Amino acid sequence: MGKIPPDKLADLLFEYGKLYNEALICPEQNTFGYFTCTKLRDDGYPRLYYQGAAGDPFEFRSTDPNAVPGFSTQAKNRGQILAKLEELARNNRIKVYSQRLYDQLQAFVWNGARAQAAKDAHDDLIMSLAIATWLVAGDSIANEQATALAYAMLKATKVEHRNEMPGDVNSVKPVPNAMMSGFNPREAHKPKDPSQIRHVDVSDFSWLFR
């Protein structure tokens, strides 16, 4: 919206990132944003987001000098990040104090199956906020961190037994799907062999229907 050149945008982000305690910066890689991302990297900004990197994104330092930081917005993930923003806004999970953002939201419309800015309007602040909320609340890396935290909390409540034997319930690995509920590893068993299943004559239970 401000038509700032990519290199000047990198300088501006560097300055404000430092003011906010070396905040994690995640520009878009698309088109002119590519030059913004590479300049921030080459200028040595200490905390840049690398899409797909494992571990804590706030502490990740790429060892590849040619790796490009930033977020690549594509047709597939564009809908996902906007859906996450809509979900947080609808559930009052996010507060924004920006008249400019509010004005852009008023002109953000559906064009067929695509949500975008209306004619002569802008959506740069909307997309920036959508990417930010995705990194915090929707990114797979953040989900992995939440899963790791849940496992750590469960481990902290583990009961130690002097006579603990290998294969005890305390040695069971976490359930792969952290969203799975109602699963008790002590009740897990293999299905019985069909030959071991006793066939019961329904007539044996005729007294139930008297």
C-alpha positions in Angstrom: 0.0 0.0 0.0 2.9 2.3 0.8 4.8 1.3 -2.3 8.1 1.1 -0.4 11.0 -0.5 -2.3 12.0 -4.0 -1.1 15.4 -2.9 0.2 14.0 0.0 2.2 11.3 -2.3 3.6 14.1 -4.6 4.8 15.8 -1.6 6.5 12.5 -0.6 8.2 11.8 -4.2 9.4 15.4 -4.4 10.8 15.0 -1.2 12.7 11.6 -2.1 14.2 12.5 -5.7 14.9 15.4 -4.4 17.0 13.0 -2.1 18.9 10.8 -5.0 19.7 13.5 -7.1 21.4 14.7 -8.7 18.1 11.2 -9.9 17.2 10.7 -12.8 14.8 10.3 -11.3 11.3 8.5 -13.2 8.6 8.1 -11.3 5.3 6.4 -12.8 2.3 8.9 -14.4 -0.1 6.6 -13.8 -3.1 7.7 -11.5 -5.9 9.4 -8.4 -4.5 9.3 -9.8 -1.0 12.1 -12.2 -2.0 14.6 -9.3 -2.1 13.4 -8.1 1.3 14.0 -11.5 2.8 17.4 -11.9 1.4 18.5 -8.5 2.4 17.4 -9.1 6.0 19.4 -12.3 5.9 22.5 -10.8 4.4 22.3 -7.8 6.8 22.5 -10.3 9.7 19.1 -9.8 11.3 19.2 -12.4 14.2 15.7 -13.8 14.2 14.1 -14.7 10.9 11.4 -17.2 10.1 12.3 -20.1 7.9 9.3 -22.0 6.5 9.5 -25.7 7.2 12.4 -25.5 9.6 12.2 -27.9 12.6 12.3 -26.8 16.2 11.5 -23.5 17.8 11.1 -20.9 15.0 12.1 -18.2 17.4 15.5 -19.8 18.0 16.2 -21.3 14.6 19.4 -20.3 12.9 19.9 -21.6 9.4 23.3 -23.1 8.6 22.6 -22.8 4.9 23.8 -19.4 3.7 21.6 -19.7 0.6 18.4 -20.5 2.5 15.8 -17.8 2.0 13.7 -16.8 5.1 10.1 -15.7 5.0 6.7 -17.2 4.2 5.7 -18.3 0.7 2.0 -17.6 0.2 0.5 -20.0 -2.4 -3.0 -20.8 -3.5 -3.1 -23.8 -1.2 -2.0 -22.2 2.0 -3.6 -18.8 1.4 -7.1 -20.2 2.2 -5.7 -21.9 5.3 -4.1 -18.8 6.8 -7.2 -16.7 6.1 -9.4 -19.3 7.6 -7.3 -19.2 10.8 -7.6 -15.5 10.9 -11.4 -15.7 10.5 -11.6 -18.3 13.2 -9.7 -16.2 15.7 -11.6 -13.1 14.9 -15.0 -14.9 15.1 -14.1 -16.3 18.5 -12.8 -13.0 19.9 -9.3 -14.5 20.2 -7.6 -11.5 18.7 -7.7 -7.8 19.3 -6.5 -5.3 16.8 -6.3 -1.5 17.3 -5.8 -0.3 13.7 -8.1 1.8 11.8 -6.2 1.0 8.6 -6.7 -2.7 9.1 -10.4 -2.2 9.8 -10.8 -0.2 6.6 -9.2 -3.0 4.6 -11.4 -5.6 6.2 -14.4 -3.7 5.2 -13.3 -4.0 1.6 -12.3 -7.6 1.7 -14.8 -9.5 -0.3 -15.5 -12.8 -2.1 -14.7 -12.9 -5.8 -16.1 -16.3 -6.7 -14.3 -18.8 -4.5 -11.4 -16.4 -3.7 -11.4 -13.9 -0.8 -9.6 -10.7 -1.8 -9.6 -7.0 -1.7 -12.3 -5.2 -3.7 -11.4 -3.1 -6.7 -9.1 -0.2 -5.8 -8.7 -1.5 -2.2 -5.8 -3.2 -0.5 -5.3 -6.4 1.6 -1.6 -6.1 2.6 -2.4 -5.6 6.3 -4.9 -8.5 6.2 -2.4 -10.9 4.7 0.3 -9.8 7.2 -2.0 -10.4 10.1 -3.2 -13.7 8.6 0.4 -15.0 8.3 1.2 -13.8 11.8 -1.8 -15.6 13.3 -1.0 -18.7 11.3 2.6 -18.8 12.7 1.3 -18.5 16.2 -1.9 -20.6 16.2 -1.9 -22.7 13.0 1.5 -23.6 11.9 2.5 -27.3 12.1 5.7 -26.4 13.9 3.7 -24.6 16.6 1.4 -27.6 16.9 4.5 -29.9 17.4 5.7 -27.6 20.1 2.3 -27.8 21.8 2.4 -31.6 21.5 5.8 -31.7 23.0 4.7 -29.5 25.9 1.7 -31.8 26.6 4.0 -34.8 26.7 6.4 -33.0 29.0 3.5 -32.2 31.4 2.3 -35.9 31.3 5.8 -37.1 32.0 6.1 -34.7 35.0 3.0 -36.5 36.5 4.5 -40.0 36.0 4.5 -42.1 39.2 7.7 -43.9 40.0 7.6 -47.4 41.4 10.5 -49.3 42.9 9.3 -52.5 41.3 8.7 -50.9 37.9 9.3 -53.5 35.2 10.0 -53.0 31.5 6.8 -52.8 29.5 4.9 -51.1 32.4 2.3 -48.5 31.6 4.9 -45.8 32.5 7.1 -46.9 29.7 4.4 -46.6 27.0 5.3 -44.1 24.4 2.9 -41.1 23.8 0.0 -41.7 21.5 1.0 -40.4 18.0 -2.1 -38.3 17.6 -2.1 -35.8 20.5 -5.7 -35.0 19.7 -6.9 -38.5 20.4 -8.8 -38.8 23.7 -10.1 -41.7 25.7 -7.2 -44.0 24.8 -5.9 -46.0 27.7 -2.7 -47.9 26.9 -3.4 -50.5 29.6 -6.6 -51.5 27.8 -4.9 -52.0 24.4 -4.9 -55.6 23.2 -4.7 -57.5 20.0 -7.9 -58.9 18.5 -8.6 -62.5 19.5 -8.1 -65.3 17.1 -11.4 -66.2 15.5 -11.0 -69.8 16.8 -11.0 -68.4 20.3 -14.3 -66.7 20.0 -17.2 -68.7 21.5 -20.4 -68.6 19.4 -23.4 -68.0 21.7 -26.9 -69.2 20.9 -29.2 -66.2 21.1 -31.9 -68.5 22.6 -29.8 -68.7 25.7 -30.8 -65.1 26.5 -34.5 -65.6 25.8 -35.2 -64.7 29.5 -34.2 -61.1 28.8 -37.2 -60.6 26.6 -39.9 -62.1 28.8 
